[in-house]
Amino acid sequence: MFRFFEGLIDPFRDHTAGQPPVGLLAFYWHHLRQVWKPFAVLLAVGLVVALIEVSIFRYIGAIVDILGATTPERLWADHGATFLWMGFVIVIARPIFTALHDLLVHQAIAPGFTNLIRWQNHRYVLRQSIGFFNNDFAGRVANKIVQTGPALRESLVQGADAVWFVMLYTGSALYLFAEADLRLAAPLVVWIGAYLLVLRWFIPRVKQKSESISEARSLLTGRIVDSYTNIHTVKLFAHTDREDDFARQALVDHTKEFFDQQRLITRMTMTISALNSVLVFITGATAIWLWSLGSISTGSIALVGGLVVRIINMSGWIMWEVTGIFENIGTVQDGITTIATPHTVVDKPVAKPLAVGGGRVRFDDVHFHYGKTRGALDGVTIDIAPGEKIGLVGPSGAGKSTLVNVFLRLYDLEGGRILIDGQDIAAVTQDSLRAAIGVVTQDTSLLHRSIRDNIKYGRPDATDEEMVRAATLAKAHEFIPGLSDNRGRSGYDAHVGERGVKLSGGQRQRIAIARVLLKNAPILVLDEATSALDSEIEAAIQESLETLMEGKTVIAIAHRLSTIARMDRLIVMDKGRIVETGTHAELVARGGLYASLWARQTGGFITDDLEEESAAAE
């Protein structure tokens, strides 16, 4: 039984993976239409449950009237069938439909629909550009994904439950009161009007505060996660107190918003409580007065009393349900601002997979300024022959890493184009482009998974033998067997910690090199690939890097010029432009920027400084 209901909603069902709608109602419908059948059944079951609950109160009045109008001898003969029907409704129908309602909510909708929303929104956000994630806390984005699912689900379930109870209880109460005596319905009509006015005033304000609280909660989560993620830096600089203050301010803001919301809710409950007290008194007094006039029966008083008590209890429940609905709507509204952000780097509708032949690369008058008017890349043109190995050289901020970023299409160009074997990278799929390029970066961060998972990230279908061979070539196999984690996993099964913090910088770099060796892509990008290695290890894996580069088109960035001096050609950049190009020997002989950088790294800057000091002294 449980498995049947649990299988009604598949969180991973096929869906259109486009941008979620920005509008609130459209965002709700975007998700609800995928599971409308279980929700339609829930509405139908909710209607039956509400009808049963209302019927029970009518039975109370009917029983009082029956007992007052018949003798014990004639009770079962005249009204036995009525009592049996009441018993069937209360003992059999009510538990069945209540259980069906709970199974739909707790087994089908709560896990299935919630995770469907999370899964689809996560898939969309994961495909955002690097710029999207660079401009936000990872923890804040994750919090929006996680909390939007249950908030959207809960607001719909609460609405489905509340709508029938509100309509049926108020409608049936008015009908039953008026059926007994029209004057009995007057206090209830006034109360309903006052109740709606109270909700109309308070609920929008509660919703607005809920949006503010959701944003404050996401910011708080983002700041806390940021401290945990960078705990090594926090410890090194002895800034735990500073991080306390960083999180404290977010918590102060969250607390203030929370207080404001709770004040509104307390005022609302106090107002509703006062209205309910007035309703009980006036309705009770009216019922007794009408009974004294002989206008209504004792059963009517019992019915009125029972319904009024139920309405009062229900009014509090409805108030909390409506408050909860709008709180959750506020949370969803806040989540939409992050989740439904349009992708800035997208595949064209007619994009085709990249087909790499020789691996010829051309940067054709490339311009990119991160949305500013100038800087980064300013008219860069480079033609790289198939299998050619070039080194990008230049001072910090020259545009080298930016050139690699646009080559990987982490950002779209603002001018010019980049071609691989004659194919514009803007016209091919991003996945096929990046699958054709192996990258080892300066800042190597590993996934908090096993060594095996991290190396096979380069080629998930690789065998363990191929994985070990790649690790051996990268000089990583020599330390991997000795690794272990706090759960007793060892060797290639050991987990590396968040961003690989349990490994040294050199170990992380060698794992990254093994990953790219296993990928074996036709085009290779080395962005300070050996920056975290000491000279001995660098020399040891230099042969492996040369094996990795064999037959590939290579773009290498290195501040340590000795590591790229043997490249086929060096391209010197400064302030987003190419200022020199040639072999190492040609550039040193030319005496330009490259020669200056080379002299500084080989000790010439000491002589230059001494000569400048001597000239100043004279």
N, C-alpha and C positions, 0 to 999 in steps of 0.2 A: 504493500500500500504506500509506504513512504517513498519507495523508489519510483513509483508511478508519478507521484506529484513532483518529486525532485527532478524528474526528467521532462517536465512540461516546458521549461525554459532553458535553452542551451545558451550559456553566456558567450560561447565562441561561435555562434551561428554566423553564416555569411552575411555581410552587410556592405553597404556602400561606404567606402572609407574616405568620404569627402569631409569638408569642414562642417562641424556641427553648426546649426543655426545660431545667430546672435540674439534673436528675439526670445523672450522667456517662453511664451506659449509654443512657438515653433520648436524650441529646444526640448520642451516636454513632449510634444507630439513626435518629434524625431525619434525618441526612444520608446515612447508608449506604443506607437503603431506597430512596432516589431513584436510586441507581446500582448496585443489587444484582446486576444481570445481568453487567456486566463483572467484578465481584468474584467471582461464582460461577464464571465461566469461569477467572479467575485461580486460584481454589482447585483446580479440576480440573486445570489445566495444572501447577500446583505439585505436585500428587500424582504426575503422570506424571514430572516432572523428578526428584522424590525417588526414585521407583521405579527410574528409569534409573541414578541415582547409586549406589543400593544394589546394583543388579544388576552394575555394573561391578566391585565388590569381590568379588562371588561369582564372576564370570568369572575373576578372578585365581587364586582357589583351584582352580577347575575346570580351568584351563589347566595349572597345576602338576601336578594329579593325572593329567590326560590324558597329558601329556608323560612322566610317570613310569610309565604303565601301557601304553604302546603303542610300536611301533617307527616310525621315520621312514617306512618303506615303507607302513605301514597308516594313517598319521596322517590324510591327506586322505580316504582311502576310508571310514574309520570315523567320522571326526569333522568332515568338511568342512562338512556342513549346520550343525553347531553353530557352527563358526567364522564361517560366512557370517551367521548370525543375530546373533552377537556384533558383527560388523562393521557390520551394518545398524543395530543399536541405538546403537553408538558414533559411527559416521560420519554417519548420516542422521537417525535419530530424535532423538538428543540435541541436535544443533544446531537442528533444527526447533522442538522444544518449548522450548528455551532462548530462541530468538529470539522465539517467540510470547509467552513470559513477559515478555521485555524490552519488546516492543511494547505489551503491555497496561499494563505499569507506566509506561514512559517516555513513550509517545505518548498513551495514553488517560487513565490514572488520575492521573498526576503533574500535568499541566497542567489537565485538565478538572475533576477532582474537587476539587483544591486551590482553584481559582478559583471553583468553585460554592459552596464553603463560605464563602470570602471575600465573594463577591457577596451571598449571601443574608444573612449576618450584618451586612455593611455596610448593606444596605437597611433592616434592622430597627433598627440603632443610629442611623442617620441620622434616623429618625422619633422618636427620644427627645425629651423636652422640653428646653427651654432650661436648666432647672435641672440636668439630668443633665450637660450639658457644662460648666456653670458650676462644677460641683463636682469636676472632674477635669482633668488635663492632656490637651490634644488629642493630643499625641504618644503618651501612654500608651494612650489609647483606640485610636488607629490601630495601635499596635504589637500590641495584643491581637487586633485583627481580622486583621492580616497574618500573625502567627505561629501562630494557632490552626489555620488551614487546612492548612499543611504538617505540623504536629504530628499532627493527627487522621489525615490521609492516611497518613503514614509509620508510625504505630503500627498501622494496619490492614494495610498492605502487609507490614510486618515480621512481624506476627502470622500472616498467611496463608502467608508463606514458612517461618516457623519451625515451625508446627504439624505439617506433614507430615514435615519432616526430623527433628524430635524423635521423633514417633511411629514413623516407619518405620525410622530408624537404630537407635534403642534396641530397638524390637520385633524387627526383623530380626536385629540383632546377638545378642540373647538367643536367638532361634530358631536361628540358625546355629551359635552357640557350643554350645548345648545339643544340637543335632543331631550335632555332632562328638563332644562328651562333656559330660555334664551338669555336671561339675566345672569346666569352662571358664567357665560362665556365672556361677558364684558371685562372683568378684571384681567382675564388671560389675554384678551386682545390688547389692552393697554400695556400689559407686561411685555408682550412680544415686541411691540413697537419700541418701548424703552430699551429692551435688551438689544435689539438690532442697532439702535442709535449708539449704545455703549460700545458694541463691537466695531461699528463703523468708525468711531473716533479713535479707539485704542489700537486696533489691529494693524492699520497701516504704519503707525508709529513703531509698533513692535517689530514689524517686518523691516523697517528702515534700520532699526538698531541691530537686528539680526545680521544684516549685511555688514554693518560696521564691526560687529563681534567676529564674524567669520573672517573678515580681512585681518583684524587684529590677531586672531588665533593663528592664521596662516603665517603672518609676519613673525609671531612668537616662535612657532615651529621652525621657520626658516632660520632664525637667529640661533636657536639652540642647536639645530643640526649643523649649522655652519661652524659653531664652536667645537662640536664633537668631531666633525670631519677634519678640522685643522688642529686637532688636539696636540700634535707634535710641536707645531709652531707656538701654540699657547704655552706649553710647558717650557720650551726653549727660552722664551722671552719672559717667563714668570709673570704672565698676565691673566691669571685666573680671576683676580679681582676685577680687572678690566672687562673680562667676559661676563662676570656677574652683573656689572653695570649695563653691559650691552643687552643682556637678556632681561634685566630688571626693568629697563625703560619700556620694553615691549610688553612686559607683564603688567606694569603700571597702566599703560594705555588700554590693555585688554580688560583689566579690573575696572577701570573707569567706565568703559562701555558696558561691561557686565552690570555694574551698579545701576547705570541709567536704565538698562532694559528691565532689571528686576523692580525698579521703582514703578515703571509703567505697569508691569504685571501685577504688582501689589495693589496699585490704585484700581486696576480693573477688577480684581477679585473682590476688593472691598465694596466697589460699586454694585457688582452683581449680587453679592451677599445681601446688601441692603434691599435691592429690588426683590430678591427671593423672599425675604422676610415679609415685605409688604404684600407680596402675592399670597403667601400662606395665610396671613391674617385676614386679608379682604375676602379671599375665596372661601375660607372657612366660615367667616361671619356671614357671608352671603348665603352659603349653603344651609346653615342653621336657621337663618331668617326665613328662607324659602320653605324649609321643612316645617317650621312653626306655622306657616300659612297653609300647609298641606299641598304645596305645589310640587314637591319632589319626595321620593321615597327614601327609606333608610339605605337601600342599596345604592341609590344615587349619591348619597353622602359618602358611602364607602368608596364608590368609584372615584368621586371627586377628590377625596382625601388621598387615595392611592396614587392617582394620576398626578396630583399637584406635587406630592413628595417625589415621585419619579421625575417630573419635569424639573424640579429644583436640582435634584442630583444630576440629571442630564444636562442642565444648563451649565453646571460647573464642568462636566465632562466635555460638552460642546465647546465651552470657552477655551479649555486647554487644548482640545483638538484643533480648533481654529487658530489658536495662538501657535500651536506646534506646526500647523500647515504653513502659516506665514513665516515662522522662523525658518522652516526648511526651504521655503521659497526664497527667502533672503539668502540662505546659504547657497542655493543653486544659482541665484542671480550673481552672487559674488564669484562662484566658480566659472560661470560663463565668460566673465571678463578675461580669464586666463586660458580656459580650454578652447574657446571658439576664436582665438586669435588666428587670422589667416596665415598660412604658410608663405614665407617670403622667397624660399627657393623651392620651385616645383618643377616637375617634369612636364614638358609640353604634351598636349593630347596625342600628338603623333610621334612622340619620342620612341626611338628604337634602341635596342641594345648596342653598345659599342663593340665594334669588331676590330681587334688589334691585329695588325699584320707585322710590319717591321718595328713599329713603335716610334714613328717620327712625330715629334712634338713641335708645334709652332705657336708662340705667343705673338699675336699680331696687333700692335698698337694698343696694348692693354692699359686701361685706366680703371682705377678703383681707389676711392677715398673714404670709405666707411660712412658715406652719406654727407661728407663735408665738401668744401669747395676745392681743396687741394690736399696733397700729402699721400702717403702710402705708395701708390703706383701711378706714374705719370708718363704714359706713352711708351711702355716697355715692348720691345720687339726682339724675340729670340727664336732662332731656327735650330732645332736639335735633330741631328741625323739619327736614323735608326741605329741603336746600339751605342750611340755616343754617350760619353760620361762627362757631364759638366759640373763644375763647382760654382756655387753662388757665394760671393765674398762681399763684405762691406761692413761698415760700423753698425752698431745697434740702431734700429729705426730706419735702416736703409730701404726696407721693403722686401727682404728676402723671405721671411715667413709668410708675409701677406701674399707673395707670389705663389707660394706652395698652397695656401688656403684657397685661392681662387682657382688654381689648377685642379684641386680636389673638388671644386665647386661647393665649398662650404659657404661661399658667398657668390652672388651673381655679379658679373662685371657691370661697371657703369659705362664702359666704352671699349671697343675693340672685340677681339674674339680669341679663343684658344682652340687649336686644332690638334687632334691625334689621328694620324694617318688620314688627314684630310677631312675628318669628321668634327664638326663644331661640338664641343662638349655640352653646349647649352641645348643641343638638339637630341642628345642621347639620354638614356635613363641614368639617374644618379647611381643606382646600385651597380649597374654594369660598369660605369666609369670607375668607381672606387674598387670594384672587384679586380680591375685591371692594373691597379696601382698598389704596390706594397710600400708601407710607410713605417719608418722608425723615427719617433720624435724625441726631442730633447727632454720633455717632461713626460716620462713614461709612467702611466698609472694603470695598474692591473685591476681586473674585476675581482671582487671578493668571492672567489671560487677556487677550485683546485688548480694546481699547476697544470694538470692535464687539460682542463677546460680553457685555461688561458692560452696555452700553446696551440691547441686545436681550434681556437677562435680564428686562426689564420685559414684553416681548412677543416671544417667540422667532420668531413667524411674520411679524414686521414686515418690510417691504421696506427696502432701504438708503436709499431716498429718505425714507421715514418716519423712519428713524433719524437721518439728517442734519437733518431738519426739527426733531426734538425737541432735538438737540444745539444747533442754532442758537437756538432759543427759550431754552435754558438758558444761553446765552452760552458754550458749550463749544466750538463749532465753530471759534471764533477761535484756539484754541491746539492743537487736535487735529492738524491737518495737519503741524505742526512737530514732533510727537513721533516718537521712534525708540527701538528697544531694541538690546541687544547682539547680536542675530542679524540685524540689518539690516531688520527690519520697521518700517514707518513708518505715520503717520496712524492710521486706524481699525484697522489690523492690529497696531499696536505693543502689546506686553504691558506691564502696569502694575506688575509686581512683586507680591510677597506683600502682601495687604491694601492694595494700591495705593500702596506706599511711594515709587514713582518719581514720583508726582505730588504737587503741593503740596496742602495742606488745602483750599484754595479750588477747585482743579481737581477733586479727588475729589468735593467737594460738588456741583459743577456737573454732573459725570457722573451722580451719584446723582439729581439733579433731572431730568436728561434721561431717565433710566431710568423715573422715575415719570410724566413727561410722556408717554412712549411707552406706558406701561401704561394710562393714561387710565381709572383705576378710578372708580366713582361716589362712593366715600367716600375722603377724603384725610386723612392724619395727618401733621402737620409737627412733628417733635420737634427743636426748635432747628435748623430747616432752613437758616438762614443764618448759623449761629454761626461757621463757618469762613471767611466772606467778609468782605472789607474793605468799607467804606461805599460806595465807588464801584461795586464789582461788585454789592453788594446792591441798590443803587439801580437798576443796569442790568437786573437780572433781576426786580425787583419786578413789573414789567409782565407778565413771563412767569409769575410765580407767580399773579398775579391772573387771567391767562388759564387757568392750570391749575385754579384754584379755582372758576372760573365754572360754575354749575349743579351743584356738588358739595356734599355735606355735609362740612364741614371741622372737624377738631379740631387746634388748633395750640398748641404749647407754646413759650414763648420767655422767657428771662430778660431779653433786650433788649426791654423793653415797647413801645418805639416800633414794633416790627415787627408787633405784634398789636393795637395801640390802635384800629385801624380795623375790627376784627372786629364782627360783629353783637352779640355778647354776650361778656362776660368772666366767667369763673368763678374765684374766688379760693379756693385750698385752703391748709390749714395743718394739719399733724399728722393727715393722712388724712381730714379733714372739709372740707366746703364751708362757708366762713365769710362769703363775700360773693358777690353776683352782680349784674350790671348792665352798662351800657355804660361806656366809658372815662370820659365826662363825669360820669355818675352816681356812679361809684365815687370819682373824685377829689373830688367835692363832698361825699361822705359822710365823708371824713376817716378812713377805717379803715385796714386793713392795706395795701390796694392803693394808697391815697393815700401811705402811708409809703414803699412800694417805689418809687412813681413819683417822689417827692420826692428820694429818694437817687440815682436814676439821672439826674435832671435837675439835680443839683448842690445840692439843698436840704440834703443831709446835711452839707455844709461849714458852712452857716449854723447848723444845729442844733448841731454840735460846738462851734463858736465860742461860741454862747450858753451851752452847758453849762460850758465852761471859764471863761467870765466869771463865771457864777454861783458856781462853786467858789472862784474867786479872792476874790470879795467875802465 
